[in-house]
């Protein structure tokens, strides 16, 4: 069986049996298509022809092209997953990926926005929402919920109405690997979300329906029903890029360096929880991290902030 056919089987395996997200599957696909093309150039079209030397040459080529260490590390992980699966299927006698090593990806400290800066940005959003503009009402709810519950952007756009328990102030989230968790949100987020669900969302749907009805006959179509919480101007579920645009506009007004995407709110929420004395394992559950080691990066953030304050304020620093 050639490698192209095996790749299709492997991707189906990680999607259905391992429960990987489409984003992860797409990353695996891209890496392994490149590996198979590289192998083909060297006459290796069967699984048995993949050996450690070929894998190392493939990674070396990526290094020579100037790829970042994180990208090379991801490619190595993709290759190891594939060769491990080939071994379990009995298609190769030994797993060459077991000895494949890649440079450790550099762990950069995530951007964290101060509590004071976030409070100012959220107040500005609330002020805009008080005009009853449905899009402003929606944007305020999006940012409040991102910060209050530390959601990933994919989790936010995937929310359906049934996932929100307004009485208990909790959200049922489907995270990585289709794992579910229930996360709370506070009073400010509850006010913003209630206003959106009671006023903003119905107004967006009404405007979208009116626009569809007023469209020329050839372009006219029925507005598709959706249970999505957050809607775009046309009444359909918001996409990740739309949320990025909303968040980038908010963060662009806040001084500081680092990424300006939705993850900045997740990083900030986690760091502020730890700064406030929250238990690390509780924060791990809150964030939906499979490994405690992933959560520990936020302890480094808190330590860096402490060091900076010390250097600035202590007379003998």
Secondary structure as the mmCIF struct_conf table of DSSP 4:
data_model
#
loop_
_struct_conf.conf_type_id
_struct_conf.id
_struct_conf.beg_label_comp_id
_struct_conf.beg_label_asym_id
_struct_conf.beg_label_seq_id
_struct_conf.end_label_comp_id
_struct_conf.end_label_asym_id
_struct_conf.end_label_seq_id
STRN STRN1 UNK A 2 UNK A 2
HELX_RH_AL_P HELX_RH_AL_P1 UNK A 3 UNK A 16
TURN_TY1_P TURN_TY1_P1 UNK A 17 UNK A 17
BEND BEND1 UNK A 18 UNK A 18
HELX_RH_AL_P HELX_RH_AL_P2 UNK A 22 UNK A 41
TURN_TY1_P TURN_TY1_P2 UNK A 42 UNK A 43
STRN STRN2 UNK A 46 UNK A 46
HELX_RH_3T_P HELX_RH_3T_P1 UNK A 47 UNK A 49
HELX_RH_AL_P HELX_RH_AL_P3 UNK A 52 UNK A 64
TURN_TY1_P TURN_TY1_P3 UNK A 65 UNK A 66
HELX_RH_AL_P HELX_RH_AL_P4 UNK A 69 UNK A 88
TURN_TY1_P TURN_TY1_P4 UNK A 89 UNK A 90
BEND BEND2 UNK A 91 UNK A 94
HELX_RH_3T_P HELX_RH_3T_P2 UNK A 96 UNK A 99
HELX_LH_PP_P HELX_LH_PP_P1 UNK A 103 UNK A 106
HELX_LH_PP_P HELX_LH_PP_P2 UNK A 108 UNK A 111
HELX_RH_AL_P HELX_RH_AL_P5 UNK A 115 UNK A 129
TURN_TY1_P TURN_TY1_P5 UNK A 130 UNK A 132
HELX_RH_AL_P HELX_RH_AL_P6 UNK A 134 UNK A 149
HELX_RH_AL_P HELX_RH_AL_P7 UNK A 153 UNK A 157
TURN_TY1_P TURN_TY1_P6 UNK A 158 UNK A 158
STRN STRN3 UNK A 160 UNK A 160
HELX_RH_3T_P HELX_RH_3T_P3 UNK A 161 UNK A 163
STRN STRN4 UNK A 164 UNK A 165
TURN_TY1_P TURN_TY1_P7 UNK A 166 UNK A 169
STRN STRN5 UNK A 170 UNK A 174
HELX_RH_3T_P HELX_RH_3T_P4 UNK A 176 UNK A 178
STRN STRN6 UNK A 180 UNK A 184
HELX_RH_AL_P HELX_RH_AL_P8 UNK A 187 UNK A 195
HELX_RH_PI_P HELX_RH_PI_P1 UNK A 196 UNK A 200
HELX_RH_AL_P HELX_RH_AL_P9 UNK A 201 UNK A 214
BEND BEND3 UNK A 215 UNK A 215
HELX_RH_3T_P HELX_RH_3T_P5 UNK A 217 UNK A 219
HELX_LH_PP_P HELX_LH_PP_P3 UNK A 222 UNK A 225
STRN STRN7 UNK A 228 UNK A 228
BEND BEND4 UNK A 229 UNK A 230
STRN STRN8 UNK A 231 UNK A 231
TURN_TY1_P TURN_TY1_P8 UNK A 233 UNK A 234
BEND BEND5 UNK A 235 UNK A 236
STRN STRN9 UNK A 237 UNK A 237
HELX_LH_PP_P HELX_LH_PP_P4 UNK A 238 UNK A 239
HELX_RH_AL_P HELX_RH_AL_P10 UNK A 240 UNK A 251
TURN_TY1_P TURN_TY1_P9 UNK A 252 UNK A 253
BEND BEND6 UNK A 254 UNK A 254
BEND BEND7 UNK A 258 UNK A 258
BEND BEND8 UNK A 261 UNK A 261
TURN_TY1_P TURN_TY1_P10 UNK A 262 UNK A 262
HELX_RH_AL_P HELX_RH_AL_P11 UNK A 263 UNK A 275
TURN_TY1_P TURN_TY1_P11 UNK A 276 UNK A 277
HELX_RH_AL_P HELX_RH_AL_P12 UNK A 280 UNK A 287
TURN_TY1_P TURN_TY1_P12 UNK A 288 UNK A 288
BEND BEND9 UNK A 290 UNK A 290
HELX_RH_AL_P HELX_RH_AL_P13 UNK A 292 UNK A 295
TURN_TY1_P TURN_TY1_P13 UNK A 296 UNK A 296
HELX_RH_AL_P HELX_RH_AL_P14 UNK A 297 UNK A 313
TURN_TY1_P TURN_TY1_P14 UNK A 315 UNK A 316
#
